[in-house]
Amino acid sequence: MFEFFSEVGILQQLSQTRLERRLPKGMSYAQFALLTHLIRTSDGRTPSQLARDMQVPKASMTNTLAGLERGKLIEVRPNPKDGRGRLVYLTAAGRRIREEAIERITPEFDKIRKRFDAAKLAPLMPVLGELREVMDLYRDED
């Protein structure tokens, strides 16, 4: 298992570095990852939920959300069920800039595709998804 996760970690670092080079000016990887998470999951999550989802301290999430809100990529609205709470919503601009970032990284992935048969990855996707689900079950354990 260690060797497997070591390879996954190296792949993550290499892909993150490539992606960061192509992100729109001023956007951090953490901001891009949060936009992607909001698209994959759903709107209307609290900052605390998002911090837990992304496995980062609340202060880090607050900073990430502030940058996205300044850029009008998210909206932070009052929680109608709890006047003190806040909920995070993705804006149309947030969806657009995420798609633009993906378009900007596509040439990098095309370079890899020329040297590696991407069809080899298709059978791995269900296994990786299942592994993510199992790991999510243990997310908050220490």
DSSP file with accessible surface (Angstrom, degrees, kcal/mol):
  #  RESIDUE AA STRUCTURE BP1 BP2  ACC     N-H-->O    O-->H-N    N-H-->O    O-->H-N    TCO  KAPPA ALPHA  PHI   PSI    X-CA   Y-CA   Z-CA
    1    1 A M     >        0   0  162      0, 0.0     4,-2.7     0, 0.0     5,-0.3   0.000 360.0 360.0 360.0 -38.6    0.0    0.0    0.0
    2    2 A F  H  >  +     0   0  170      1,-0.2     4,-2.4     2,-0.2     5,-0.2   0.928 360.0  48.3 -59.6 -45.6    2.8    2.4    0.8
    3    3 A E  H  > S+     0   0  159      2,-0.2     4,-2.3     1,-0.2    -1,-0.2   0.908 111.4  51.0 -62.0 -41.4    4.3    2.0   -2.7
    4    4 A F  H  > S+     0   0   88      1,-0.2     4,-2.4     2,-0.2    -2,-0.2   0.960 113.7  43.0 -59.3 -52.2    0.9    2.6   -4.3
    5    5 A F  H  X S+     0   0   71     -4,-2.7     4,-2.5     1,-0.2    -1,-0.2   0.820 110.1  57.5 -68.7 -27.9    0.3    5.8   -2.3
    6    6 A S  H  X S+     0   0   47     -4,-2.4     4,-2.2    -5,-0.3    -1,-0.2   0.940 108.9  45.6 -63.7 -46.1    3.8    6.9   -2.9
    7    7 A E  H  X S+     0   0  117     -4,-2.3     4,-2.7     2,-0.2    -2,-0.2   0.923 112.8  50.4 -62.7 -43.6    3.2    6.7   -6.6
    8    8 A V  H  X S+     0   0   58     -4,-2.4     4,-2.6     1,-0.2    -2,-0.2   0.922 110.4  50.7 -60.9 -42.6   -0.1    8.5   -6.3
    9    9 A G  H  X S+     0   0   36     -4,-2.5     4,-2.4     2,-0.2    -1,-0.2   0.901 110.3  48.3 -62.7 -41.6    1.5   11.2   -4.2
   10   10 A I  H  X S+     0   0   83     -4,-2.2     4,-2.7     2,-0.2     5,-0.2   0.931 111.9  49.6 -65.4 -43.9    4.2   11.8   -6.8
   11   11 A L  H  X S+     0   0  110     -4,-2.7     4,-2.7     1,-0.2     5,-0.3   0.909 110.5  51.2 -60.3 -40.6    1.7   11.9   -9.6
   12   12 A Q  H  X S+     0   0   75     -4,-2.6     4,-2.8    -5,-0.2     5,-0.2   0.934 110.9  47.4 -63.2 -45.2   -0.3   14.4   -7.6
   13   13 A Q  H  X S+     0   0  102     -4,-2.4     4,-2.3     2,-0.2    -2,-0.2   0.933 113.9  46.9 -63.4 -44.5    2.7   16.6   -7.1
   14   14 A L  H  X S+     0   0  107     -4,-2.7     4,-2.0     1,-0.2    -2,-0.2   0.921 115.7  44.5 -64.6 -43.4    3.7   16.5  -10.7
   15   15 A S  H  X S+     0   0   48     -4,-2.7     4,-2.6    -5,-0.2    -2,-0.2   0.899 112.0  52.6 -70.6 -37.3    0.2   17.2  -12.0
   16   16 A Q  H  X S+     0   0   37     -4,-2.8     4,-3.1    -5,-0.3     5,-0.2   0.931 108.8  50.2 -62.8 -43.1   -0.4   20.0   -9.4
   17   17 A T  H  X S+     0   0   40     -4,-2.3     4,-1.5    -5,-0.2    -1,-0.2   0.929 112.1  47.3 -62.2 -43.7    2.9   21.7  -10.5
   18   18 A R  H  X S+     0   0   82     -4,-2.0     4,-0.5     1,-0.2    -1,-0.2   0.919 114.3  47.3 -62.3 -44.1    1.9   21.6  -14.2
   19   19 A L  H >X S+     0   0   17     -4,-2.6     3,-1.8     1,-0.2     4,-0.8   0.927 106.4  56.7 -64.4 -45.1   -1.6   22.9  -13.4
   20   20 A E  H >< S+     0   0   83     -4,-3.1     3,-0.7     1,-0.3    -1,-0.2   0.858 101.9  57.4 -56.6 -35.2   -0.3   25.7  -11.2
   21   21 A R  H 3< S+     0   0  167     -4,-1.5    -1,-0.3     1,-0.2    -2,-0.2   0.716 112.0  42.1 -66.8 -21.3    1.8   27.0  -14.1
   22   22 A R  H << S+     0   0   83     -3,-1.8    -1,-0.2    -4,-0.5    -2,-0.2   0.439  86.0 114.8-107.4  -3.0   -1.4   27.3  -16.2
   23   23 A L  S << S-     0   0   12     -4,-0.8     3,-0.1    -3,-0.7     6,-0.1  -0.348  79.8 -90.0 -67.3 150.6   -3.8   28.7  -13.7
   24   24 A P    >   -     0   0   14      0, 0.0     3,-2.5     0, 0.0    -1,-0.1  -0.255  61.5 -78.7 -56.7 148.7   -5.2   32.2  -14.4
   25   25 A K  T 3  S+     0   0  210      1,-0.3     3,-0.1    -3,-0.1    -3,-0.0  -0.209 118.8  16.3 -53.3 130.4   -3.0   35.0  -12.9
   26   26 A G  T 3  S+     0   0   75      1,-0.3     2,-0.5    -3,-0.1    -1,-0.3   0.295  95.1 120.0  90.0 -10.5   -3.7   35.3   -9.2
   27   27 A M    <   -     0   0   22     -3,-2.5    -1,-0.3    -7,-0.1     2,-0.2  -0.767  50.2-150.2 -92.5 132.0   -5.4   32.0   -8.7
   28   28 A S     >  -     0   0   49     -2,-0.5     4,-2.3     1,-0.1     5,-0.2  -0.540  26.3-114.0 -91.9 163.3   -3.9   29.5   -6.3
   29   29 A Y  H  > S+     0   0   61      1,-0.2     4,-3.0     2,-0.2     5,-0.2   0.895 118.2  56.9 -61.5 -38.6   -4.1   25.7   -6.6
   30   30 A A  H  > S+     0   0   47      1,-0.2     4,-2.1     2,-0.2    -1,-0.2   0.903 107.2  48.4 -61.0 -39.7   -6.2   25.7   -3.4
   31   31 A Q  H  > S+     0   0   26      2,-0.2     4,-2.4     1,-0.2    -1,-0.2   0.933 112.7  47.5 -66.2 -44.4   -8.7   28.0   -5.0
   32   32 A F  H  X S+     0   0   20     -4,-2.3     4,-2.5     1,-0.2    -2,-0.2   0.933 111.6  51.1 -61.3 -44.2   -8.9   25.9   -8.2
   33   33 A A  H  X S+     0   0   20     -4,-3.0     4,-2.4     1,-0.2    -1,-0.2   0.898 110.2  49.5 -62.7 -37.9   -9.3   22.7   -6.1
   34   34 A L  H  X S+     0   0    1     -4,-2.1     4,-2.7    -5,-0.2    -1,-0.2   0.917 109.2  50.9 -69.5 -41.7  -12.1   24.3   -4.1
   35   35 A L  H  X S+     0   0    0     -4,-2.4     4,-2.0     2,-0.2    -2,-0.2   0.930 112.0  48.4 -58.4 -43.8  -13.9   25.4   -7.3
   36   36 A T  H  X S+     0   0   36     -4,-2.5     4,-2.5     1,-0.2    -2,-0.2   0.912 110.8  50.8 -62.8 -41.4  -13.6   21.9   -8.6
   37   37 A H  H  X S+     0   0   15     -4,-2.4     4,-2.7     1,-0.2    -2,-0.2   0.918 108.4  51.5 -63.5 -43.0  -14.9   20.5   -5.3
   38   38 A L  H  < S+     0   0    3     -4,-2.7    -1,-0.2     1,-0.2    -2,-0.2   0.875 111.9  47.1 -64.0 -35.6  -17.9   22.8   -5.3
   39   39 A I  H  < S+     0   0   54     -4,-2.0    -1,-0.2    -5,-0.2    -2,-0.2   0.920 114.7  46.7 -69.7 -41.3  -18.8   21.7   -8.9
   40   40 A R  H  < S+     0   0  136     -4,-2.5    -2,-0.2    -5,-0.2    -1,-0.2   0.854 127.4  22.3 -71.0 -34.2  -18.3   18.0   -8.0
   41   41 A T  S  < S-     0   0   51     -4,-2.7     2,-0.3    -5,-0.2    -3,-0.1   0.653 105.9 -79.8 -99.8-104.6  -20.4   18.2   -4.8
   42   42 A S        -     0   0   63     -5,-0.1     3,-0.2     0, 0.0    -1,-0.1  -0.993  30.4 -99.8-162.7 161.9  -22.9   20.9   -4.3
   43   43 A D  S    S+     0   0   57     -2,-0.3    46,-0.2     1,-0.2    -4,-0.0  -0.276  89.0  56.4 -74.7 170.2  -23.5   24.5   -3.3
   44   44 A G        +     0   0   22     44,-2.6     2,-0.3     1,-0.3    -1,-0.2   0.778  67.7 143.0  79.6  29.9  -24.6   25.7    0.1
   45   45 A R  B     -A   88   0A  46     43,-1.0    43,-2.4    -3,-0.2    -1,-0.3  -0.737  49.8-115.9 -99.9 150.6  -21.9   24.2    2.2
   46   46 A T     >  -     0   0   34     -2,-0.3     4,-2.5    41,-0.2     5,-0.2  -0.439  24.5-113.0 -79.1 157.7  -20.5   26.0    5.3
   47   47 A P  H  > S+     0   0   13      0, 0.0     4,-2.6     0, 0.0     5,-0.2   0.890 119.8  53.9 -56.5 -36.7  -16.9   27.1    5.4
   48   48 A S  H  > S+     0   0   53      2,-0.2     4,-2.2     1,-0.2     5,-0.2   0.912 108.1  48.6 -64.7 -41.6  -16.4   24.5    8.2
   49   49 A Q  H  > S+     0   0   64      2,-0.2     4,-3.0     1,-0.2    -1,-0.2   0.922 112.2  49.2 -62.8 -42.9  -17.8   21.7    6.0
   50   50 A L  H  X S+     0   0    0     -4,-2.5     4,-2.6     2,-0.2    -2,-0.2   0.900 108.7  52.3 -65.1 -39.5  -15.5   22.8    3.2
   51   51 A A  H  X>S+     0   0    4     -4,-2.6     5,-2.3     2,-0.2     4,-0.6   0.922 113.0  45.2 -61.3 -43.4  -12.5   22.9    5.4
   52   52 A R  H ><5S+     0   0  105     -4,-2.2     3,-0.9     3,-0.2    -2,-0.2   0.934 112.6  51.0 -65.1 -45.1  -13.3   19.3    6.6
   53   53 A D  H 3<5S+     0   0   19     -4,-3.0    -2,-0.2     1,-0.3    -1,-0.2   0.901 116.5  40.2 -57.4 -42.3  -13.9   18.2    3.0
   54   54 A M  H 3<5S-     0   0   53     -4,-2.6    -1,-0.3    -5,-0.2    -2,-0.2   0.443 107.9-125.4 -89.8  -3.4  -10.6   19.6    1.8
   55   55 A Q  T <<5 +     0   0  119     -3,-0.9    -3,-0.2    -4,-0.6    -4,-0.1   0.910  66.8 125.5  60.9  45.5   -8.7   18.5    4.9
   56   56 A V      < -     0   0   55     -5,-2.3    -1,-0.2    -6,-0.1    -2,-0.1  -0.928  67.7 -91.1-129.4 158.2   -7.4   22.0    5.7
   57   57 A P     >  -     0   0   87      0, 0.0     4,-2.1     0, 0.0     3,-0.4  -0.308  38.0-114.7 -63.8 152.8   -7.5   24.2    8.8
   58   58 A K  H  > S+     0   0  129      1,-0.2     4,-2.7     2,-0.2     5,-0.2   0.871 116.4  56.7 -56.6 -38.8  -10.5   26.5    9.1
   59   59 A A  H  > S+     0   0   76      1,-0.2     4,-2.1     2,-0.2    -1,-0.2   0.898 106.5  49.2 -62.2 -39.7   -8.1   29.5    8.8
   60   60 A S  H  > S+     0   0   55     -3,-0.4     4,-2.4     2,-0.2    -1,-0.2   0.911 111.6  48.9 -65.1 -41.9   -6.7   28.3    5.5
   61   61 A M  H  X S+     0   0    5     -4,-2.1     4,-3.1     2,-0.2     5,-0.2   0.908 108.2  54.0 -64.4 -40.9  -10.3   27.8    4.2
   62   62 A T  H  X S+     0   0   68     -4,-2.7     4,-2.4     1,-0.2    -1,-0.2   0.925 110.4  47.2 -58.6 -43.0  -11.2   31.3    5.3
   63   63 A N  H  X S+     0   0  112     -4,-2.1     4,-2.0     2,-0.2    -1,-0.2   0.921 112.9  48.1 -64.2 -45.2   -8.3   32.7    3.3
   64   64 A T  H  X S+     0   0   18     -4,-2.4     4,-2.1     1,-0.2    -2,-0.2   0.932 112.9  48.2 -62.3 -45.4   -9.1   30.6    0.2
   65   65 A L  H  X S+     0   0    4     -4,-3.1     4,-2.8     1,-0.2     5,-0.2   0.900 108.0  55.4 -63.3 -39.6  -12.8   31.6    0.4
   66   66 A A  H  X S+     0   0   32     -4,-2.4     4,-2.6    -5,-0.2    -1,-0.2   0.917 108.4  47.9 -61.0 -42.6  -11.8   35.3    0.8
   67   67 A G  H  X S+     0   0   11     -4,-2.0     4,-1.6     2,-0.2    -1,-0.2   0.914 113.7  46.8 -64.3 -42.2   -9.7   35.2   -2.4
   68   68 A L  H  <>S+     0   0    0     -4,-2.1     5,-3.0     1,-0.2     6,-0.8   0.887 112.5  50.4 -67.8 -36.0  -12.5   33.6   -4.3
   69   69 A E  H ><5S+     0   0   80     -4,-2.8     3,-1.7     1,-0.2    -2,-0.2   0.917 107.1  53.4 -69.6 -40.9  -15.1   36.0   -3.0
   70   70 A R  H 3<5S+     0   0  181     -4,-2.6    -1,-0.2     1,-0.3    -2,-0.2   0.878 110.2  48.8 -58.4 -37.7  -12.9   39.0   -3.9
   71   71 A G  T 3<5S-     0   0   44     -4,-1.6    -1,-0.3    -5,-0.2    -2,-0.2   0.392 114.0-121.5 -82.0   2.7  -12.8   37.6   -7.5
   72   72 A K  T < 5S+     0   0  155     -3,-1.7    22,-0.3     2,-0.1    21,-0.3   0.804  78.0 125.6  60.0  32.4  -16.5   37.1   -7.5
   73   73 A L  S   <S+     0   0   18     -5,-3.0    18,-2.0    20,-0.2     2,-0.3   0.635  75.7  21.5 -92.7 -18.4  -16.0   33.4   -8.1
   74   74 A I  E     -B   90   0A   3     -6,-0.8     2,-0.4    16,-0.2    16,-0.2  -0.932  69.9-140.3-137.5 163.2  -18.1   32.4   -5.1
   75   75 A E  E     -B   89   0A  89     14,-3.2    14,-3.0    -2,-0.3     2,-0.6  -0.990   8.1-153.9-122.4 136.2  -20.8   34.1   -3.0
   76   76 A V  E     -B   88   0A  23     -2,-0.4    12,-0.2    12,-0.2   -30,-0.0  -0.963  24.1-179.6-109.7 115.6  -20.9   33.7    0.7
   77   77 A R  E     -B   87   0A 108     10,-2.8    10,-3.2    -2,-0.6    -2,-0.0  -0.824  33.9 -92.1-115.2 156.3  -24.5   34.1    1.9
   78   78 A P  E     -B   86   0A 101      0, 0.0     8,-0.3     0, 0.0     5,-0.1  -0.335  43.3-112.4 -62.6 145.4  -26.2   34.1    5.3
   79   79 A N  E >   -B   82   0A  27      6,-2.4     3,-1.0     3,-0.6     6,-0.2  -0.720  19.8-150.7 -79.8 118.6  -27.5   30.7    6.3
   80   80 A P  T 3  S+     0   0  119      0, 0.0     3,-0.2     0, 0.0    -1,-0.2   0.772  97.0  49.7 -64.6 -21.0  -31.3   31.0    6.4
   81   81 A K  T 3  S+     0   0  199      1,-0.3     2,-0.3     2,-0.0    -2,-0.0   0.644 122.6  29.9 -87.6 -18.8  -31.5   28.3    9.1
   82   82 A D  E X   - B   0  79A  66     -3,-1.0     3,-1.3     3,-0.1    -3,-0.6  -0.856  69.6-155.0-145.0 104.4  -28.8   29.9   11.3
   83   83 A G  E 3  S+     0   0A  72     -2,-0.3    -1,-0.1     1,-0.3    -4,-0.1   0.742  96.1  47.7 -55.7 -25.8  -28.5   33.7   11.2
   84   84 A R  E 3  S+     0   0A 221     -6,-0.1    -1,-0.3     2,-0.0     2,-0.0   0.731  98.6  85.3 -87.4 -23.7  -24.8   33.6   12.2
   85   85 A G  E <   -     0   0A  17     -3,-1.3    -6,-2.4    -6,-0.2     2,-0.3  -0.282  64.3-146.8 -78.7 164.3  -23.8   30.9    9.8
   86   86 A R  E     - B   0  78A 103     -8,-0.3     2,-0.4    -2,-0.0    -2,-0.0  -0.959   2.7-153.6-131.0 151.2  -22.7   31.3    6.2
   87   87 A L  E     - B   0  77A  16    -10,-3.2   -10,-2.8    -2,-0.3     2,-0.4  -0.954  14.4-133.7-124.9 145.4  -23.1   29.2    3.1
   88   88 A V  E     -AB  45  76A   0    -43,-2.4   -44,-2.6    -2,-0.4   -43,-1.0  -0.842  21.5-176.3-105.2 131.4  -20.8   29.1    0.1
   89   89 A Y  E     - B   0  75A  51    -14,-3.0   -14,-3.2    -2,-0.4     2,-0.2  -0.987  24.1-125.5-128.5 137.6  -22.2   29.2   -3.5
   90   90 A L  E     - B   0  74A  13     -2,-0.4   -16,-0.2   -16,-0.2     2,-0.2  -0.573  26.4-143.7 -77.7 137.9  -20.4   29.0   -6.8
   91   91 A T     >  -     0   0   21    -18,-2.0     4,-2.1    -2,-0.2     5,-0.2  -0.573  26.1-108.3 -96.0 168.3  -21.0   31.8   -9.2
   92   92 A A  H  > S+     0   0   65      1,-0.2     4,-2.5     2,-0.2     5,-0.2   0.894 123.3  54.7 -60.9 -37.5  -21.2   31.6  -13.0
   93   93 A A  H  > S+     0   0   29    -21,-0.3     4,-2.7     1,-0.2    -1,-0.2   0.884 105.3  53.2 -63.9 -37.2  -17.8   33.4  -13.1
   94   94 A G  H  > S+     0   0    0    -22,-0.3     4,-1.8   -21,-0.2    -1,-0.2   0.910 110.0  46.9 -63.8 -42.9  -16.4   30.7  -10.8
   95   95 A R  H  X S+     0   0  110     -4,-2.1     4,-2.1     2,-0.2    -2,-0.2   0.923 113.5  49.7 -62.8 -43.6  -17.6   27.9  -13.2
   96   96 A R  H  X S+     0   0  143     -4,-2.5     4,-2.5     1,-0.2    -2,-0.2   0.927 109.8  48.4 -63.2 -46.5  -16.2   29.8  -16.2
   97   97 A I  H  X S+     0   0   36     -4,-2.7     4,-2.2     1,-0.2    -1,-0.2   0.870 110.2  53.0 -68.0 -32.2  -12.8   30.4  -14.7
   98   98 A R  H  X S+     0   0   38     -4,-1.8     4,-2.2    -5,-0.2    -1,-0.2   0.938 110.2  47.6 -64.2 -45.5  -12.5   26.8  -13.7
   99   99 A E  H  X S+     0   0   88     -4,-2.1     4,-2.5     1,-0.2    -2,-0.2   0.902 110.6  52.3 -62.6 -39.6  -13.3   25.7  -17.2
  100  100 A E  H  X S+     0   0   90     -4,-2.5     4,-2.2     2,-0.2    -1,-0.2   0.900 107.9  51.6 -62.5 -40.6  -10.8   28.2  -18.6
  101  101 A A  H  X S+     0   0    0     -4,-2.2     4,-1.5     2,-0.2    -2,-0.2   0.913 109.4  49.8 -63.0 -40.9   -8.1   26.7  -16.3
  102  102 A I  H  X S+     0   0   50     -4,-2.2     4,-1.5     1,-0.2     3,-0.3   0.915 109.9  50.8 -64.2 -41.4   -8.9   23.2  -17.5
  103  103 A E  H  < S+     0   0  133     -4,-2.5    -1,-0.2     1,-0.2    -2,-0.2   0.886 108.9  52.6 -62.1 -36.6   -8.6   24.4  -21.1
  104  104 A R  H  < S+     0   0  119     -4,-2.2     4,-0.3     1,-0.2    -1,-0.2   0.788 111.8  44.8 -71.0 -28.2   -5.3   26.0  -20.3
  105  105 A I  H >X S+     0   0    4     -4,-1.5     4,-1.7    -3,-0.3     3,-1.1   0.704  90.5  86.8 -87.7 -18.3   -3.9   22.7  -18.8
  106  106 A T  H 3X S+     0   0   54     -4,-1.5     4,-2.6     1,-0.3     5,-0.2   0.870  83.5  55.8 -53.4 -42.5   -5.2   20.6  -21.7
  107  107 A P  H 3> S+     0   0   66      0, 0.0     4,-1.7     0, 0.0    -1,-0.3   0.877 106.1  52.9 -59.5 -33.1   -2.1   21.1  -23.9
  108  108 A E  H <> S+     0   0    6     -3,-1.1     4,-1.4    -4,-0.3    -2,-0.2   0.919 110.7  45.7 -65.2 -43.3    0.0   19.8  -21.0
  109  109 A F  H  X S+     0   0   86     -4,-1.7     4,-2.7     1,-0.2    -1,-0.2   0.853 107.7  58.6 -68.0 -33.0   -2.1   16.6  -20.8
  110  110 A D  H  X S+     0   0   59     -4,-2.6     4,-1.7    -5,-0.2    -1,-0.2   0.881 101.6  55.2 -63.4 -36.4   -2.0   16.3  -24.6
  111  111 A K  H  X S+     0   0  111     -4,-1.7     4,-0.6     1,-0.2    -1,-0.2   0.912 111.1  44.4 -60.1 -43.0    1.8   16.1  -24.3
  112  112 A I  H >X S+     0   0   76     -4,-1.4     4,-1.4     1,-0.2     3,-1.4   0.914 108.0  57.8 -67.7 -41.7    1.5   13.2  -21.9
  113  113 A R  H 3< S+     0   0  135     -4,-2.7     5,-0.3     1,-0.3    -1,-0.2   0.830  99.6  59.7 -59.4 -31.6   -1.2   11.6  -24.0
  114  114 A K  H 3< S+     0   0  178     -4,-1.7    -1,-0.3     1,-0.2    -2,-0.2   0.780 116.0  32.9 -67.2 -26.3    1.3   11.5  -26.9
  115  115 A R  H << S+     0   0  232     -3,-1.4     2,-0.4    -4,-0.6    -1,-0.2   0.496 122.0  47.2-107.4  -8.4    3.7    9.4  -24.9
  116  116 A F  S  < S-     0   0   88     -4,-1.4     2,-0.9    -3,-0.1    -1,-0.2  -0.992  82.0-120.8-140.7 130.1    1.2    7.4  -22.8
  117  117 A D    >   -     0   0   96     -2,-0.4     3,-1.9     1,-0.2     4,-0.3  -0.557  20.9-162.4 -72.6 104.5   -1.9    5.5  -23.9
  118  118 A A  G >> S+     0   0   40     -2,-0.9     3,-1.9     1,-0.3     4,-0.7   0.746  82.9  74.7 -62.2 -22.2   -4.7    7.2  -21.9
  119  119 A A  G >4 S+     0   0   64      1,-0.3     3,-0.5     2,-0.2    -1,-0.3   0.778  83.7  67.9 -62.9 -22.6   -7.0    4.2  -22.6
  120  120 A K  G <4 S+     0   0  131     -3,-1.9     4,-0.3     1,-0.2    -1,-0.3   0.754  96.0  55.7 -65.8 -23.8   -4.9    2.3  -20.0
  121  121 A L  G X> S+     0   0   80     -3,-1.9     3,-1.3    -4,-0.3     4,-1.0   0.779  86.3  79.2 -80.0 -27.2   -6.3    4.6  -17.3
  122  122 A A  T X< S+     0   0   65     -4,-0.7     3,-0.9    -3,-0.5    -1,-0.2   0.887  91.7  49.9 -53.1 -45.6  -10.0    4.0  -18.0
  123  123 A P  T 3> S+     0   0   91      0, 0.0     4,-0.6     0, 0.0    -1,-0.3   0.756 107.7  57.0 -67.3 -19.6  -10.1    0.6  -16.2
  124  124 A L  H <> S+     0   0   86     -3,-1.3     4,-2.9    -4,-0.3     5,-0.3   0.741  86.6  79.2 -79.6 -23.6   -8.5    2.3  -13.1
  125  125 A M  H <X S+     0   0  116     -4,-1.0     4,-2.6    -3,-0.9     5,-0.2   0.902  92.8  46.4 -58.8 -45.9  -11.1    5.0  -12.7
  126  126 A P  H  > S+     0   0   91      0, 0.0     4,-2.3     0, 0.0    -1,-0.2   0.916 114.6  49.0 -63.1 -37.2  -13.7    2.8  -10.9
  127  127 A V  H  X S+     0   0   89     -4,-0.6     4,-2.6     2,-0.2    -2,-0.2   0.930 112.0  47.8 -66.7 -44.1  -11.1    1.4   -8.6
  128  128 A L  H  X S+     0   0   73     -4,-2.9     4,-2.5     2,-0.2    -1,-0.2   0.905 111.4  51.3 -64.5 -39.3   -9.7    4.8   -7.8
  129  129 A G  H  X S+     0   0   18     -4,-2.6     4,-2.2    -5,-0.3    -2,-0.2   0.917 111.1  47.7 -62.8 -42.1  -13.3    6.1   -7.2
  130  130 A E  H  X S+     0   0  127     -4,-2.3     4,-2.3     2,-0.2    -2,-0.2   0.911 110.9  51.2 -65.7 -41.1  -13.9    3.2   -4.8
  131  131 A L  H  X S+     0   0   43     -4,-2.6     4,-2.8     1,-0.2     5,-0.2   0.918 108.5  52.1 -62.5 -41.8  -10.7    3.8   -3.0
  132  132 A R  H  X S+     0   0  103     -4,-2.5     4,-2.5     1,-0.2    -1,-0.2   0.927 108.8  51.0 -59.5 -43.1  -11.6    7.5   -2.6
  133  133 A E  H  X S+     0   0  114     -4,-2.2     4,-1.3     2,-0.2    -1,-0.2   0.917 111.0  47.5 -61.9 -42.8  -14.9    6.5   -1.1
  134  134 A V  H  X S+     0   0   62     -4,-2.3     4,-0.8     1,-0.2     3,-0.5   0.935 112.6  48.8 -64.1 -44.1  -13.2    4.1    1.4
  135  135 A M  H >< S+     0   0   97     -4,-2.8     3,-0.9     1,-0.2     4,-0.2   0.864 104.5  59.9 -66.4 -33.4  -10.7    6.8    2.4
  136  136 A D  H >< S+     0   0   59     -4,-2.5     3,-1.3     1,-0.2     4,-0.3   0.851  97.6  60.6 -60.3 -33.0  -13.5    9.3    2.8
  137  137 A L  H 3< S+     0   0  134     -4,-1.3    -1,-0.2    -3,-0.5     3,-0.2   0.812 110.7  39.6 -63.0 -29.1  -14.9    7.0    5.5
  138  138 A Y  T X< S+     0   0  133     -3,-0.9     3,-1.4    -4,-0.8    -1,-0.3   0.273  83.5 113.1-103.0   9.7  -11.7    7.4    7.5
  139  139 A R  T <  S+     0   0   49     -3,-1.3    -1,-0.2     1,-0.3    -2,-0.1   0.854  81.5  37.5 -52.8 -45.9  -11.2   11.1    6.8
  140  140 A D  T 3  S+     0   0  102     -4,-0.3    -1,-0.3    -3,-0.2     2,-0.2   0.415  91.6 109.0 -94.7   3.7  -11.8   12.3   10.4
  141  141 A E    <         0   0  127     -3,-1.4    -3,-0.0     1,-0.0    -4,-0.0  -0.547 360.0 360.0 -79.6 144.9  -10.1    9.5   12.2
  142  142 A D              0   0  212     -2,-0.2    -2,-0.0     0, 0.0    -3,-0.0  -0.949 360.0 360.0-134.6 360.0   -6.8   10.2   14.0
